Amino acid sequence: MPTVVITGANRGIGLEFARQYAADGWTVIATCRDLSSPGGLATVAGVELFALSVDDPASIKAFAGALKGRSIDLLINNAGIMGPDLAAQSKDGIDPEGWLETLKVNGLAPILVSLALRPLLSAGAKVATVSSQLGSITETESGGMYAYRASKAAINMGNRTLAADWRDDGITCIVMHPGWVQTDMGGPKAPVTPPDSVAGMRRVIAAAGPGDSGAFFAYDGRRIPW
């Protein structure tokens, strides 16, 4: 059976990825910051759970070391944060430290995790990173959410660059917009449910090939402009 690694899998979109891939018989390696608080992962049968703080390079190194000898077919970089309170990333005020932390978690960590796990990626492996339409410069027409938008634009560029570097290795790297999803981050009024978002992203991942590496997709398959 193929193996998938999912970061930030104790709730929301990451948890739903774990549920769906486990239900389909994949070997699921799921991470959360604190093994004593696995959230919904505790109810998902057959999932291998590891501690990982994606904002800590030492934690990333330890996680990669714990998987030594394994073969990974799919890496899903899902862990992410919204960043400071919205009032502190708006025209009315910016939290500089909060902005940098958001950039570290959303824009840098997925690249560090991908590079650390590169020796374990199988031939033809895929790396799928959860981004956001809010990271599209072309489609940005509203204001606010400065730190979050900037961090997602950063990971879009990071993935595009990683895709170029790994092109000759046959590894497909894509970023995905999950939609506005009913999670702790998205809120209850969001129009997309986690099962529908993840099912759509799984279809995108399954269909993606080397020719799509570096691309930006919505969960419904639409290509999003940069």
Secondary structure, DSSP 8 states (H G I E B T S, - for coil): --EEEESS-SSHHHHHHHHHHHHTT-EEEEEES-TT--GGGGGSTT-EEEE--TT-HHHHHHHHHHTTT--EEEEEE------S-GGGEETTEE-HHHHHHHIIIIIIHHHHHHHHHGGGEEEEEEEEEE--GGG-STT--S---HHHHHHHHHHHHHHHHHHHHTGGGT-EEEEEE--SBSSTTT-TT-SB-HHHHHHHHHHHHHH--GGGTT-EEETTS-B---
